[in-house]
Amino acid sequence: MPSTKEYLSYILDSLSHIEDITYKKMMGEYLIYYNRKYVAGVFDNRFLVKDVKGIEEITN
């Protein structure tokens, strides 16, 4: 089941304190980018964060 725009909006609102967050729609789901690097995704209305070095620094 594709993710809803409402859930994407909720996630983007939650991340609004972080600058340079963008997203791209891909096959009914959404990829989340920070400084043009893929860091997370919205899949089946779930927010999944990629395990990358330094992710704790940008989310705190």
Contacts in CASP RR format, 6 or more apart in sequence:
PFRMAT RR
TARGET T0000
AUTHOR 0000-0000-0000
METHOD contacts of the structure
MODEL  1
MPSTKEYLSYILDSLSHIEDITYKKMMGEYLIYYNRKYVAGVFDNRFLVK
DVKGIEEITN
1 44 0 8 1.000
1 45 0 8 1.000
2 28 0 8 1.000
2 29 0 8 1.000
3 28 0 8 1.000
3 29 0 8 1.000
3 30 0 8 1.000
3 42 0 8 1.000
3 43 0 8 1.000
3 44 0 8 1.000
3 45 0 8 1.000
4 45 0 8 1.000
7 42 0 8 1.000
7 45 0 8 1.000
8 23 0 8 1.000
8 30 0 8 1.000
8 42 0 8 1.000
11 32 0 8 1.000
11 42 0 8 1.000
11 47 0 8 1.000
12 21 0 8 1.000
12 23 0 8 1.000
15 21 0 8 1.000
15 32 0 8 1.000
18 34 0 8 1.000
18 58 0 8 1.000
18 59 0 8 1.000
20 34 0 8 1.000
20 35 0 8 1.000
20 36 0 8 1.000
21 32 0 8 1.000
21 33 0 8 1.000
21 34 0 8 1.000
22 32 0 8 1.000
22 33 0 8 1.000
22 36 0 8 1.000
23 30 0 8 1.000
23 31 0 8 1.000
23 32 0 8 1.000
23 33 0 8 1.000
23 42 0 8 1.000
24 30 0 8 1.000
24 31 0 8 1.000
24 33 0 8 1.000
29 41 0 8 1.000
29 42 0 8 1.000
29 43 0 8 1.000
29 44 0 8 1.000
30 41 0 8 1.000
30 42 0 8 1.000
31 38 0 8 1.000
31 40 0 8 1.000
31 41 0 8 1.000
32 38 0 8 1.000
32 39 0 8 1.000
32 40 0 8 1.000
32 41 0 8 1.000
32 42 0 8 1.000
33 39 0 8 1.000
34 58 0 8 1.000
37 52 0 8 1.000
38 50 0 8 1.000
39 49 0 8 1.000
39 50 0 8 1.000
39 52 0 8 1.000
39 55 0 8 1.000
39 58 0 8 1.000
40 47 0 8 1.000
40 48 0 8 1.000
40 49 0 8 1.000
40 50 0 8 1.000
41 47 0 8 1.000
41 48 0 8 1.000
41 49 0 8 1.000
41 50 0 8 1.000
42 48 0 8 1.000
49 55 0 8 1.000
49 59 0 8 1.000
END
